Amino acid sequence: MELAFIPSPSRGVLYLGPIPLRGYAFCIIIGVFVAVWLGNKRWIARGGRAGTVADIAVWAVPFGLVGGRLYHVITDYELYFSEGRDWVDAFKIWEGGLGIWGAIALGAVGAWIGCRRRGIPLPAYADAIAPGIAFAQAIGRWGNWFNQELYGKPTDLPWALEITSSSDGRVPGTYHPTFLYESLWCIGVAFLVIWADRRFRLGHGRAFALYVAAYCTGRAWIEYMRVDDAHHILGLRLNVWTAILVFLLAVTYLVVSSKKRPGREDVVEPGAVTSGDDADGGEKSEDTVTSADAGKDNKDENEAEAEADAKDEAGSGKKT
């Protein structure tokens, strides 16, 4: 008999009249807002304008959602295109099924378009939003709790997750709450990136690369615990191999980038730098004017003294 466990919700959707309110969708939306809010604060601190992160997110978020869904549908195609399945379900994103690998990849394309339209370097933008993305993932993982999906192996630990649904091949019981493990891991990754960015002044995309490497480290062992159906290569789940490959790419970028482009960008948004100079420059301009006036007064005084000395010498010559 289990003395304690994490209960699953009796249902993942509530209805406000005819309008369905889905827990999975709410988790994704809240995560996006947190990522944009934190990214905006970090972008301003690095010299950018308020609102720029949100403007670029208008491109990045839709691309990310499409990319995440495409990755899920392609890697789990049998859920939608095998015999007895309805391919229309592939479009029902609100029922769950987003692959973070596809979301980041195609989301980066959307962010690149937004950055290019504003003349902003994509690596600097990626560094600003990296911790926010990790927090968004931490929040978004709770959508799996609402859907009673993506849990781990059976366990009787006090923090086991109780699964009550028996649909889609589920077996009621208590399992490792891998959604919770990943959520906590993502929170740790976010704080790691914030700390490292302050300590080492990461730039040119290295804060984002650190986020990717740290996330992949956790995703590999958490993925290994899951029991949902997945494609395997050499005995390992596909997502484990993906995590290993992406981890190696991120670490390689960190090493190469730190050697080729050390330090951090001086300017992340040219227009904001100009505005910042104007904002500071009330005092700077006033000081400059004051100094110039003082210099002019000193110059005039010196010239007057020199002229007086010249007259005295001339007068002395005539008397002699």
Disulfide bonds with the S-S distance in Angstrom:
none
